[in-house]
Amino acid sequence: MARTRKTSKEALEEKIEKAEVDVIAAKKKYDQATANLKELLGK
């Protein structure tokens, strides 16, 4: 079975999609950490 090679555009699009997922996960983690910090500082 022949394996087709991805074009550079397809590879770039996949990298962009993965980066977007990573950013969303990091933002969620950041927001949670910020909320925890605000709660601790408020006490």
N, C-alpha and C positions, 0 to 999 in steps of 0.2 A: 504494500500500500504506500503510495507516494505521499510524502508529507510536503505540504505547500508552505513556503516561507512567507512570513508576514511582511507586508510592505512597511517602510519606515513610518508612514502615516498611521497605519494600524497599530504599530508598536507604540508610537507616541500617544495615540488616543488611549491605549490601555494604561500607559504610565500616568496620564492625566487623570483617568478615572480612579486609579488606585490612590493617587495623591489626594483627590477630592475626598475619598472615603477616609483616608488617614487624617485629613484636616477636620472632618466632621467629628471623628472619634476624639481627636485632641481637644477640640473646642468643648465637647461635652465634658471631658475630664477637667478642663480648665474651669468651666462654669461651676462644676461641683466643688472643686478645690477653693474657688473664690467664695462660694456660698459658705463653705465650712469656715474659712478664715473670717468672714464677716460675722458669723455667729460667735466665734471665739473672741473676737475683738469687742463684740457687743456686750459680753458678760463682764 
